[in-house]
């Protein structure tokens, strides 16, 4: 009996299609469809993703597991959408009783991004005016760094200041890094050889091609995608547990 169950389970496993890893073009196409055809709002998507990122952090680094007495987290935000997702993530972490500090060196003029900034300021989340180049100061002050700098739309061959300098610093930190969607400085299409080395990656919507060989803790937050989009792009998303909005791959 056991043998039969075992072989039928094996047969079932063989028919499960592998998870799809997206190219840069597919990422842009899916987001355009969500906004244009499915009438999602950009603010709505950023909120969904940011909250899911905060939940992933609570799973990877529960408050009880943090090494330092204060549950401090440094969130580094870029100028575009990934940066806004970082701001939302920081706000939710504050609600979850972490102590986030934000470094947001180039603030966007987009009203949407400004709104997310105000929300963080109203929650009394501190903003750093500069990032210490003395790496030990970062190691001593924070339990981990959340990298929400450069998303899938960034041109990794042409990273300008201040982000190129921040990446040099992040390559030297000893505390864990958790990256949002694509580790900053990595090409969306392929794994990085000499980029930053995050311990945790939180993929949004579906994982990107650069994550195929990622060996750290890998979370996926995509449980809002309409079924027609999942089918059209053959995403083969995994079954999320219970009512969770994210899953560890």
SEKE-24394 format. One record per residue (C-alpha): residue number from 1; residue in one letter; x, y, z. Coordinates in pm, whole numbers, plus 50000, padded with zeros to 5 digits. Layout:
// residues N
<site><seq>NUM</seq><type>A</type><X>X</X><Y>Y</Y><Z>Z</Z></site>
...
***
This chain:
// residues 249
<site><seq>1</seq><type>X</type><X>50000</X><Y>50000</Y><Z>50000</Z></site>
<site><seq>2</seq><type>X</type><X>50274</X><Y>50239</Y><Z>50100</Z></site>
<site><seq>3</seq><type>X</type><X>50460</X><Y>50152</Y><Z>49784</Z></site>
<site><seq>4</seq><type>X</type><X>50157</X><Y>50237</Y><Z>49570</Z></site>
<site><seq>5</seq><type>X</type><X>50109</X><Y>50570</Y><Z>49749</Z></site>
<site><seq>6</seq><type>X</type><X>50475</X><Y>50644</Y><Z>49707</Z></site>
<site><seq>7</seq><type>X</type><X>50476</X><Y>50575</Y><Z>49334</Z></site>
<site><seq>8</seq><type>X</type><X>50158</X><Y>50777</Y><Z>49272</Z></site>
<site><seq>9</seq><type>X</type><X>50311</X><Y>51068</Y><Z>49470</Z></site>
<site><seq>10</seq><type>X</type><X>50622</X><Y>51039</Y><Z>49254</Z></site>
<site><seq>11</seq><type>X</type><X>50415</X><Y>51044</Y><Z>48937</Z></site>
<site><seq>12</seq><type>X</type><X>50232</X><Y>51350</Y><Z>49063</Z></site>
<site><seq>13</seq><type>X</type><X>50559</X><Y>51525</Y><Z>49144</Z></site>
<site><seq>14</seq><type>X</type><X>50681</X><Y>51460</Y><Z>48789</Z></site>
<site><seq>15</seq><type>X</type><X>50380</X><Y>51637</Y><Z>48638</Z></site>
<site><seq>16</seq><type>X</type><X>50429</X><Y>51956</Y><Z>48842</Z></site>
<site><seq>17</seq><type>X</type><X>50574</X><Y>52216</Y><Z>48607</Z></site>
<site><seq>18</seq><type>X</type><X>50885</X><Y>52397</Y><Z>48730</Z></site>
<site><seq>19</seq><type>X</type><X>50857</X><Y>52751</Y><Z>48860</Z></site>
<site><seq>20</seq><type>X</type><X>50915</X><Y>53009</Y><Z>48589</Z></site>
<site><seq>21</seq><type>X</type><X>51197</X><Y>53261</Y><Z>48627</Z></site>
<site><seq>22</seq><type>X</type><X>51127</X><Y>53591</Y><Z>48452</Z></site>
<site><seq>23</seq><type>X</type><X>51335</X><Y>53803</Y><Z>48214</Z></site>
<site><seq>24</seq><type>X</type><X>51350</X><Y>54182</Y><Z>48242</Z></site>
<site><seq>25</seq><type>X</type><X>51101</X><Y>54218</Y><Z>47955</Z></site>
<site><seq>26</seq><type>X</type><X>50850</X><Y>53979</Y><Z>48113</Z></site>
<site><seq>27</seq><type>X</type><X>50869</X><Y>54165</Y><Z>48445</Z></site>
<site><seq>28</seq><type>X</type><X>50781</X><Y>54492</Y><Z>48269</Z></site>
<site><seq>29</seq><type>X</type><X>50505</X><Y>54331</Y><Z>48059</Z></site>
<site><seq>30</seq><type>X</type><X>50332</X><Y>54173</Y><Z>48361</Z></site>
<site><seq>31</seq><type>X</type><X>50341</X><Y>54498</Y><Z>48556</Z></site>
<site><seq>32</seq><type>X</type><X>50202</X><Y>54693</Y><Z>48259</Z></site>
<site><seq>33</seq><type>X</type><X>49914</X><Y>54445</Y><Z>48229</Z></site>
<site><seq>34</seq><type>X</type><X>49838</X><Y>54463</Y><Z>48601</Z></site>
<site><seq>35</seq><type>X</type><X>49818</X><Y>54843</Y><Z>48585</Z></site>
<site><seq>36</seq><type>X</type><X>49649</X><Y>54884</Y><Z>48245</Z></site>
<site><seq>37</seq><type>X</type><X>49421</X><Y>54582</Y><Z>48201</Z></site>
<site><seq>38</seq><type>X</type><X>49355</X><Y>54462</Y><Z>48555</Z></site>
<site><seq>39</seq><type>X</type><X>49326</X><Y>54814</Y><Z>48701</Z></site>
<site><seq>40</seq><type>X</type><X>49564</X><Y>54762</Y><Z>48990</Z></site>
<site><seq>41</seq><type>X</type><X>49702</X><Y>55092</Y><Z>49116</Z></site>
<site><seq>42</seq><type>X</type><X>50077</X><Y>55145</Y><Z>49146</Z></site>
<site><seq>43</seq><type>X</type><X>50035</X><Y>55250</Y><Z>49510</Z></site>
<site><seq>44</seq><type>X</type><X>49832</X><Y>54933</Y><Z>49572</Z></site>
<site><seq>45</seq><type>X</type><X>50102</X><Y>54707</Y><Z>49424</Z></site>
<site><seq>46</seq><type>X</type><X>50380</X><Y>54880</Y><Z>49619</Z></site>
<site><seq>47</seq><type>X</type><X>50180</X><Y>54839</Y><Z>49940</Z></site>
<site><seq>48</seq><type>X</type><X>50116</X><Y>54466</Y><Z>49874</Z></site>
<site><seq>49</seq><type>X</type><X>50485</X><Y>54404</Y><Z>49797</Z></site>
<site><seq>50</seq><type>X</type><X>50617</X><Y>54615</Y><Z>50085</Z></site>
<site><seq>51</seq><type>X</type><X>50400</X><Y>54443</Y><Z>50343</Z></site>
<site><seq>52</seq><type>X</type><X>50500</X><Y>54101</Y><Z>50205</Z></site>
<site><seq>53</seq><type>X</type><X>50868</X><Y>54202</Y><Z>50233</Z></site>
<site><seq>54</seq><type>X</type><X>50818</X><Y>54296</Y><Z>50598</Z></site>
<site><seq>55</seq><type>X</type><X>50650</X><Y>53960</Y><Z>50665</Z></site>
<site><seq>56</seq><type>X</type><X>50941</X><Y>53779</Y><Z>50496</Z></site>
<site><seq>57</seq><type>X</type><X>51183</X><Y>53964</Y><Z>50726</Z></site>
<site><seq>58</seq><type>X</type><X>50982</X><Y>53853</Y><Z>51032</Z></site>
<site><seq>59</seq><type>X</type><X>51006</X><Y>53492</Y><Z>50913</Z></site>
<site><seq>60</seq><type>X</type><X>51378</X><Y>53506</Y><Z>50828</Z></site>
<site><seq>61</seq><type>X</type><X>51478</X><Y>53718</Y><Z>51129</Z></site>
<site><seq>62</seq><type>X</type><X>51220</X><Y>53684</Y><Z>51411</Z></site>
<site><seq>63</seq><type>X</type><X>51257</X><Y>53942</Y><Z>51689</Z></site>
<site><seq>64</seq><type>X</type><X>51360</X><Y>53667</Y><Z>51931</Z></site>
<site><seq>65</seq><type>X</type><X>51652</X><Y>53563</Y><Z>51706</Z></site>
<site><seq>66</seq><type>X</type><X>51818</X><Y>53905</Y><Z>51669</Z></site>
<site><seq>67</seq><type>X</type><X>52167</X><Y>53930</Y><Z>51816</Z></site>
<site><seq>68</seq><type>X</type><X>52145</X><Y>54286</Y><Z>51941</Z></site>
<site><seq>69</seq><type>X</type><X>51940</X><Y>54413</Y><Z>52233</Z></site>
<site><seq>70</seq><type>X</type><X>51754</X><Y>54661</Y><Z>52012</Z></site>
<site><seq>71</seq><type>X</type><X>51575</X><Y>54514</Y><Z>51705</Z></site>
<site><seq>72</seq><type>X</type><X>51744</X><Y>54763</Y><Z>51470</Z></site>
<site><seq>73</seq><type>X</type><X>51722</X><Y>54727</Y><Z>51091</Z></site>
<site><seq>74</seq><type>X</type><X>51877</X><Y>54954</Y><Z>50826</Z></site>
<site><seq>75</seq><type>X</type><X>51659</X><Y>54994</Y><Z>50515</Z></site>
<site><seq>76</seq><type>X</type><X>51843</X><Y>55141</Y><Z>50215</Z></site>
<site><seq>77</seq><type>X</type><X>51598</X><Y>55279</Y><Z>49958</Z></site>
<site><seq>78</seq><type>X</type><X>51662</X><Y>55366</Y><Z>49595</Z></site>
<site><seq>79</seq><type>X</type><X>51500</X><Y>55641</Y><Z>49386</Z></site>
<site><seq>80</seq><type>X</type><X>51244</X><Y>55427</Y><Z>49202</Z></site>
<site><seq>81</seq><type>X</type><X>50979</X><Y>55167</Y><Z>49277</Z></site>
<site><seq>82</seq><type>X</type><X>51207</X><Y>54935</Y><Z>49477</Z></site>
<site><seq>83</seq><type>X</type><X>51283</X><Y>55227</Y><Z>49708</Z></site>
<site><seq>84</seq><type>X</type><X>50912</X><Y>55285</Y><Z>49769</Z></site>
<site><seq>85</seq><type>X</type><X>50867</X><Y>54915</Y><Z>49845</Z></site>
<site><seq>86</seq><type>X</type><X>51148</X><Y>54957</Y><Z>50100</Z></site>
<site><seq>87</seq><type>X</type><X>50964</X><Y>55250</Y><Z>50261</Z></site>
<site><seq>88</seq><type>X</type><X>50645</X><Y>55043</Y><Z>50294</Z></site>
<site><seq>89</seq><type>X</type><X>50849</X><Y>54751</Y><Z>50430</Z></site>
<site><seq>90</seq><type>X</type><X>51006</X><Y>54980</Y><Z>50695</Z></site>
<site><seq>91</seq><type>X</type><X>50663</X><Y>55111</Y><Z>50801</Z></site>
<site><seq>92</seq><type>X</type><X>50524</X><Y>54760</Y><Z>50847</Z></site>
<site><seq>93</seq><type>X</type><X>50838</X><Y>54648</Y><Z>51034</Z></site>
<site><seq>94</seq><type>X</type><X>50777</X><Y>54938</Y><Z>51271</Z></site>
<site><seq>95</seq><type>X</type><X>50424</X><Y>54803</Y><Z>51329</Z></site>
<site><seq>96</seq><type>X</type><X>50579</X><Y>54460</Y><Z>51394</Z></site>
<site><seq>97</seq><type>X</type><X>50797</X><Y>54617</Y><Z>51671</Z></site>
<site><seq>98</seq><type>X</type><X>51127</X><Y>54627</Y><Z>51484</Z></site>
<site><seq>99</seq><type>X</type><X>51327</X><Y>54951</Y><Z>51488</Z></site>
<site><seq>100</seq><type>X</type><X>51392</X><Y>55045</Y><Z>51126</Z></site>
<site><seq>101</seq><type>X</type><X>51614</X><Y>55333</Y><Z>51016</Z></site>
<site><seq>102</seq><type>X</type><X>51593</X><Y>55446</Y><Z>50654</Z></site>
<site><seq>103</seq><type>X</type><X>51871</X><Y>55569</Y><Z>50430</Z></site>
<site><seq>104</seq><type>X</type><X>51712</X><Y>55729</Y><Z>50123</Z></site>
<site><seq>105</seq><type>X</type><X>51982</X><Y>55939</Y><Z>49955</Z></site>
<site><seq>106</seq><type>X</type><X>51797</X><Y>56045</Y><Z>49637</Z></site>
<site><seq>107</seq><type>X</type><X>51431</X><Y>56107</Y><Z>49697</Z></site>
<site><seq>108</seq><type>X</type><X>51197</X><Y>56089</Y><Z>49402</Z></site>
<site><seq>109</seq><type>X</type><X>50988</X><Y>56391</Y><Z>49298</Z></site>
<site><seq>110</seq><type>X</type><X>50698</X><Y>56153</Y><Z>49222</Z></site>
<site><seq>111</seq><type>X</type><X>50407</X><Y>56235</Y><Z>49456</Z></site>
<site><seq>112</seq><type>X</type><X>50347</X><Y>55864</Y><Z>49519</Z></site>
<site><seq>113</seq><type>X</type><X>50701</X><Y>55814</Y><Z>49653</Z></site>
<site><seq>114</seq><type>X</type><X>50673</X><Y>56132</Y><Z>49858</Z></site>
<site><seq>115</seq><type>X</type><X>50352</X><Y>56000</Y><Z>50019</Z></site>
<site><seq>116</seq><type>X</type><X>50530</X><Y>55681</Y><Z>50131</Z></site>
<site><seq>117</seq><type>X</type><X>50811</X><Y>55895</Y><Z>50276</Z></site>
<site><seq>118</seq><type>X</type><X>50564</X><Y>56108</Y><Z>50475</Z></site>
<site><seq>119</seq><type>X</type><X>50397</X><Y>55791</Y><Z>50610</Z></site>
<site><seq>120</seq><type>X</type><X>50735</X><Y>55677</Y><Z>50748</Z></site>
<site><seq>121</seq><type>X</type><X>50813</X><Y>56021</Y><Z>50894</Z></site>
<site><seq>122</seq><type>X</type><X>50472</X><Y>56025</Y><Z>51067</Z></site>
<site><seq>123</seq><type>X</type><X>50562</X><Y>55687</Y><Z>51223</Z></site>
<site><seq>124</seq><type>X</type><X>50876</X><Y>55850</Y><Z>51371</Z></site>
<site><seq>125</seq><type>X</type><X>51106</X><Y>55627</Y><Z>51167</Z></site>
<site><seq>126</seq><type>X</type><X>51446</X><Y>55799</Y><Z>51157</Z></site>
<site><seq>127</seq><type>X</type><X>51612</X><Y>55886</Y><Z>50824</Z></site>
<site><seq>128</seq><type>X</type><X>51993</X><Y>55891</Y><Z>50800</Z></site>
<site><seq>129</seq><type>X</type><X>52149</X><Y>56195</Y><Z>50635</Z></site>
<site><seq>130</seq><type>X</type><X>52451</X><Y>55989</Y><Z>50522</Z></site>
<site><seq>131</seq><type>X</type><X>52567</X><Y>55628</Y><Z>50526</Z></site>
<site><seq>132</seq><type>X</type><X>52881</X><Y>55569</Y><Z>50734</Z></site>
<site><seq>133</seq><type>X</type><X>53170</X><Y>55448</Y><Z>50515</Z></site>
<site><seq>134</seq><type>X</type><X>53316</X><Y>55299</Y><Z>50834</Z></site>
<site><seq>135</seq><type>X</type><X>53163</X><Y>54953</Y><Z>50793</Z></site>
<site><seq>136</seq><type>X</type><X>53207</X><Y>54864</Y><Z>51161</Z></site>
<site><seq>137</seq><type>X</type><X>52962</X><Y>55139</Y><Z>51258</Z></site>
<site><seq>138</seq><type>X</type><X>52693</X><Y>54968</Y><Z>51046</Z></site>
<site><seq>139</seq><type>X</type><X>52780</X><Y>54624</Y><Z>51185</Z></site>
<site><seq>140</seq><type>X</type><X>52758</X><Y>54757</Y><Z>51541</Z></site>
<site><seq>141</seq><type>X</type><X>52437</X><Y>54958</Y><Z>51502</Z></site>
<site><seq>142</seq><type>X</type><X>52209</X><Y>54719</Y><Z>51309</Z></site>
<site><seq>143</seq><type>X</type><X>52105</X><Y>54354</Y><Z>51306</Z></site>
<site><seq>144</seq><type>X</type><X>52061</X><Y>54346</Y><Z>50928</Z></site>
<site><seq>145</seq><type>X</type><X>52040</X><Y>54559</Y><Z>50615</Z></site>
<site><seq>146</seq><type>X</type><X>51743</X><Y>54556</Y><Z>50377</Z></site>
<site><seq>147</seq><type>X</type><X>51856</X><Y>54635</Y><Z>50025</Z></site>
<site><seq>148</seq><type>X</type><X>51568</X><Y>54811</Y><Z>49846</Z></site>
<site><seq>149</seq><type>X</type><X>51791</X><Y>55014</Y><Z>49616</Z></site>
<site><seq>150</seq><type>X</type><X>51797</X><Y>54905</Y><Z>49255</Z></site>
<site><seq>151</seq><type>X</type><X>51509</X><Y>54699</Y><Z>49120</Z></site>
<site><seq>152</seq><type>X</type><X>51465</X><Y>54501</Y><Z>48797</Z></site>
<site><seq>153</seq><type>X</type><X>51440</X><Y>54822</Y><Z>48593</Z></site>
<site><seq>154</seq><type>X</type><X>51792</X><Y>54939</Y><Z>48690</Z></site>
<site><seq>155</seq><type>X</type><X>52079</X><Y>54933</Y><Z>48441</Z></site>
<site><seq>156</seq><type>X</type><X>52338</X><Y>54732</Y><Z>48632</Z></site>
<site><seq>157</seq><type>X</type><X>52613</X><Y>54823</Y><Z>48384</Z></site>
<site><seq>158</seq><type>X</type><X>52571</X><Y>55191</Y><Z>48459</Z></site>
<site><seq>159</seq><type>X</type><X>52525</X><Y>55238</Y><Z>48835</Z></site>
<site><seq>160</seq><type>X</type><X>52593</X><Y>55594</Y><Z>48940</Z></site>
<site><seq>161</seq><type>X</type><X>52670</X><Y>55755</Y><Z>49275</Z></site>
<site><seq>162</seq><type>X</type><X>52556</X><Y>55739</Y><Z>49545</Z></site>
<site><seq>163</seq><type>X</type><X>52453</X><Y>55379</Y><Z>49473</Z></site>
<site><seq>164</seq><type>X</type><X>52791</X><Y>55257</Y><Z>49341</Z></site>
<site><seq>165</seq><type>X</type><X>52951</X><Y>55377</Y><Z>49665</Z></site>
<site><seq>166</seq><type>X</type><X>52679</X><Y>55218</Y><Z>49879</Z></site>
<site><seq>167</seq><type>X</type><X>52736</X><Y>54885</Y><Z>49701</Z></site>
<site><seq>168</seq><type>X</type><X>53108</X><Y>54902</Y><Z>49786</Z></site>
<site><seq>169</seq><type>X</type><X>53012</X><Y>54948</Y><Z>50153</Z></site>
<site><seq>170</seq><type>X</type><X>52752</X><Y>54669</Y><Z>50144</Z></site>
<site><seq>171</seq><type>X</type><X>53005</X><Y>54422</Y><Z>50004</Z></site>
<site><seq>172</seq><type>X</type><X>53206</X><Y>54472</Y><Z>50325</Z></site>
<site><seq>173</seq><type>X</type><X>52935</X><Y>54454</Y><Z>50592</Z></site>
<site><seq>174</seq><type>X</type><X>52934</X><Y>54149</Y><Z>50816</Z></site>
<site><seq>175</seq><type>X</type><X>52566</X><Y>54163</Y><Z>50917</Z></site>
<site><seq>176</seq><type>X</type><X>52310</X><Y>53987</Y><Z>50692</Z></site>
<site><seq>177</seq><type>X</type><X>52163</X><Y>54158</Y><Z>50387</Z></site>
<site><seq>178</seq><type>X</type><X>51808</X><Y>54090</Y><Z>50266</Z></site>
<site><seq>179</seq><type>X</type><X>51743</X><Y>54207</Y><Z>49909</Z></site>
<site><seq>180</seq><type>X</type><X>51408</X><Y>54310</Y><Z>49764</Z></site>
<site><seq>181</seq><type>X</type><X>51325</X><Y>54143</Y><Z>49429</Z></site>
<site><seq>182</seq><type>X</type><X>51673</X><Y>54173</Y><Z>49270</Z></site>
<site><seq>183</seq><type>X</type><X>51996</X><Y>54218</Y><Z>49469</Z></site>
<site><seq>184</seq><type>X</type><X>52123</X><Y>54569</Y><Z>49387</Z></site>
<site><seq>185</seq><type>X</type><X>52390</X><Y>54566</Y><Z>49121</Z></site>
<site><seq>186</seq><type>X</type><X>52287</X><Y>54225</Y><Z>48984</Z></site>
<site><seq>187</seq><type>X</type><X>52174</X><Y>54181</Y><Z>48625</Z></site>
<site><seq>188</seq><type>X</type><X>51808</X><Y>54069</Y><Z>48623</Z></site>
<site><seq>189</seq><type>X</type><X>51891</X><Y>53800</Y><Z>48369</Z></site>
<site><seq>190</seq><type>X</type><X>52191</X><Y>53633</Y><Z>48531</Z></site>
<site><seq>191</seq><type>X</type><X>52349</X><Y>53569</Y><Z>48873</Z></site>
<site><seq>192</seq><type>X</type><X>52618</X><Y>53808</Y><Z>48985</Z></site>
<site><seq>193</seq><type>X</type><X>52976</X><Y>53694</Y><Z>49022</Z></site>
<site><seq>194</seq><type>X</type><X>53110</X><Y>53993</Y><Z>49212</Z></site>
<site><seq>195</seq><type>X</type><X>52802</X><Y>54176</Y><Z>49345</Z></site>
<site><seq>196</seq><type>X</type><X>52666</X><Y>54193</Y><Z>49696</Z></site>
<site><seq>197</seq><type>X</type><X>52589</X><Y>53859</Y><Z>49855</Z></site>
<site><seq>198</seq><type>X</type><X>52249</X><Y>53870</Y><Z>50030</Z></site>
<site><seq>199</seq><type>X</type><X>52154</X><Y>53604</Y><Z>50280</Z></site>
<site><seq>200</seq><type>X</type><X>51784</X><Y>53650</Y><Z>50197</Z></site>
<site><seq>201</seq><type>X</type><X>51611</X><Y>53732</Y><Z>49869</Z></site>
<site><seq>202</seq><type>X</type><X>51244</X><Y>53833</Y><Z>49854</Z></site>
<site><seq>203</seq><type>X</type><X>51117</X><Y>53784</Y><Z>49498</Z></site>
<site><seq>204</seq><type>X</type><X>50807</X><Y>53983</Y><Z>49405</Z></site>
<site><seq>205</seq><type>X</type><X>50534</X><Y>53850</Y><Z>49169</Z></site>
<site><seq>206</seq><type>X</type><X>50762</X><Y>53573</Y><Z>49037</Z></site>
<site><seq>207</seq><type>X</type><X>51137</X><Y>53513</Y><Z>49071</Z></site>
<site><seq>208</seq><type>X</type><X>51376</X><Y>53667</Y><Z>48819</Z></site>
<site><seq>209</seq><type>X</type><X>51631</X><Y>53474</Y><Z>48612</Z></site>
<site><seq>210</seq><type>X</type><X>51919</X><Y>53599</Y><Z>48828</Z></site>
<site><seq>211</seq><type>X</type><X>51769</X><Y>53406</Y><Z>49124</Z></site>
<site><seq>212</seq><type>X</type><X>51795</X><Y>53063</Y><Z>48958</Z></site>
<site><seq>213</seq><type>X</type><X>52115</X><Y>52974</Y><Z>49138</Z></site>
<site><seq>214</seq><type>X</type><X>52052</X><Y>53178</Y><Z>49454</Z></site>
<site><seq>215</seq><type>X</type><X>52154</X><Y>52960</Y><Z>49749</Z></site>
<site><seq>216</seq><type>X</type><X>52032</X><Y>53169</Y><Z>50043</Z></site>
<site><seq>217</seq><type>X</type><X>51682</X><Y>53188</Y><Z>50196</Z></site>
<site><seq>218</seq><type>X</type><X>51447</X><Y>53269</Y><Z>49909</Z></site>
<site><seq>219</seq><type>X</type><X>51092</X><Y>53397</Y><Z>49962</Z></site>
<site><seq>220</seq><type>X</type><X>50829</X><Y>53461</Y><Z>49697</Z></site>
<site><seq>221</seq><type>X</type><X>50551</X><Y>53720</Y><Z>49743</Z></site>
<site><seq>222</seq><type>X</type><X>50303</X><Y>53689</Y><Z>49458</Z></site>
<site><seq>223</seq><type>X</type><X>49976</X><Y>53568</Y><Z>49594</Z></site>
<site><seq>224</seq><type>X</type><X>49770</X><Y>53848</Y><Z>49441</Z></site>
<site><seq>225</seq><type>X</type><X>49834</X><Y>53772</Y><Z>49074</Z></site>
<site><seq>226</seq><type>X</type><X>49518</X><Y>53712</Y><Z>48869</Z></site>
<site><seq>227</seq><type>X</type><X>49496</X><Y>53352</Y><Z>48746</Z></site>
<site><seq>228</seq><type>X</type><X>49480</X><Y>53461</Y><Z>48381</Z></site>
<site><seq>229</seq><type>X</type><X>49819</X><Y>53631</Y><Z>48411</Z></site>
<site><seq>230</seq><type>X</type><X>49967</X><Y>53327</Y><Z>48588</Z></site>
<site><seq>231</seq><type>X</type><X>49840</X><Y>53111</Y><Z>48301</Z></site>
<site><seq>232</seq><type>X</type><X>49943</X><Y>53345</Y><Z>48019</Z></site>
<site><seq>233</seq><type>X</type><X>50304</X><Y>53366</Y><Z>48139</Z></site>
<site><seq>234</seq><type>X</type><X>50312</X><Y>52999</Y><Z>48255</Z></site>
<site><seq>235</seq><type>X</type><X>50444</X><Y>53109</Y><Z>48594</Z></site>
<site><seq>236</seq><type>X</type><X>50368</X><Y>52774</Y><Z>48766</Z></site>
<site><seq>237</seq><type>X</type><X>50359</X><Y>52946</Y><Z>49103</Z></site>
<site><seq>238</seq><type>X</type><X>50380</X><Y>52717</Y><Z>49407</Z></site>
<site><seq>239</seq><type>X</type><X>50086</X><Y>52655</Y><Z>49639</Z></site>
<site><seq>240</seq><type>X</type><X>50102</X><Y>52907</Y><Z>49919</Z></site>
<site><seq>241</seq><type>X</type><X>50045</X><Y>52761</Y><Z>50267</Z></site>
<site><seq>242</seq><type>X</type><X>49712</X><Y>52837</Y><Z>50434</Z></site>
<site><seq>243</seq><type>X</type><X>49632</X><Y>53207</Y><Z>50399</Z></site>
<site><seq>244</seq><type>X</type><X>49997</X><Y>53321</Y><Z>50378</Z></site>
<site><seq>245</seq><type>X</type><X>50083</X><Y>53586</Y><Z>50118</Z></site>
<site><seq>246</seq><type>X</type><X>50440</X><Y>53458</Y><Z>50083</Z></site>
<site><seq>247</seq><type>X</type><X>50618</X><Y>53126</Y><Z>50062</Z></site>
<site><seq>248</seq><type>X</type><X>50976</X><Y>53014</Y><Z>50118</Z></site>
<site><seq>249</seq><type>X</type><X>51106</X><Y>52845</Y><Z>49803</Z></site>
***
